[in-house]
Amino acid sequence: METLFASLTILTFLTGIAVVLGFIRPVWVLWFLHRSNRLLVLKYYGIAFLLLLFTWLLLENVRY
């Protein structure tokens, strides 16, 4: 359980950093697409960040 929680924490922080970097310059995080804009950053990384954050918070409440 601790390994899952640690992995989830790291992934949550990485996607959060990707969202911030994508708002500054979208091509830094969307290098694999032909077009990159801030809306696509929210689509790819924002949704993943929210899902990971809610899962992280849920597991944190279950853990204690």
C-alpha positions as CSV (number, residue, x, y, z in Angstrom):
1,M,0.0,0.0,0.0
2,E,2.9,2.4,0.7
3,T,4.4,1.8,-2.7
4,L,1.0,2.6,-4.3
5,F,0.7,5.7,-2.3
6,A,4.2,6.9,-3.0
7,S,3.8,6.3,-6.8
8,L,0.5,8.1,-6.8
9,T,2.0,11.0,-5.0
10,I,4.9,11.3,-7.5
11,L,2.5,11.0,-10.5
12,T,0.2,13.7,-9.0
13,F,3.1,16.1,-8.5
14,L,4.5,15.4,-12.0
15,T,1.2,16.1,-13.7
16,G,0.8,19.2,-11.7
17,I,4.2,20.4,-12.8
18,A,3.3,19.5,-16.4
19,V,0.1,21.6,-16.2
20,V,2.1,24.6,-14.9
21,L,4.8,24.2,-17.6
22,G,2.1,23.8,-20.2
23,F,0.5,27.1,-19.3
24,I,3.8,28.8,-19.7
25,R,4.8,27.1,-22.9
26,P,2.5,24.3,-24.2
27,V,5.1,22.8,-26.6
28,W,7.2,21.8,-23.6
29,V,4.7,19.2,-22.5
30,L,2.8,18.5,-25.8
31,W,5.9,17.9,-27.9
32,F,4.3,14.8,-29.4
33,L,1.5,16.7,-31.1
34,H,1.5,18.8,-34.3
35,R,-0.5,21.5,-32.6
36,S,-0.1,22.5,-29.0
37,N,-2.2,25.0,-27.1
38,R,-3.2,25.6,-23.5
39,L,-6.6,24.0,-24.0
40,L,-5.0,20.7,-25.0
41,V,-2.7,21.0,-21.9
42,L,-5.8,21.1,-19.8
43,K,-7.4,18.2,-21.8
44,Y,-4.4,15.8,-21.4
45,Y,-2.7,16.8,-18.2
46,G,-5.5,18.7,-16.4
47,I,-7.9,15.8,-16.4
48,A,-5.1,13.3,-15.4
49,F,-4.1,15.7,-12.6
50,L,-7.6,16.0,-11.2
51,L,-8.1,12.2,-11.3
52,L,-4.8,11.5,-9.6
53,L,-5.4,14.2,-7.0
54,F,-8.9,12.9,-6.1
55,T,-7.5,9.3,-5.9
56,W,-4.6,10.5,-3.8
57,L,-6.9,12.4,-1.4
58,L,-9.3,9.4,-1.2
59,L,-6.4,7.0,-0.4
60,E,-5.0,9.4,2.1
61,N,-8.3,9.4,4.1
62,V,-8.5,5.6,3.9
63,R,-4.9,5.2,5.0
64,Y,-5.4,6.9,8.4
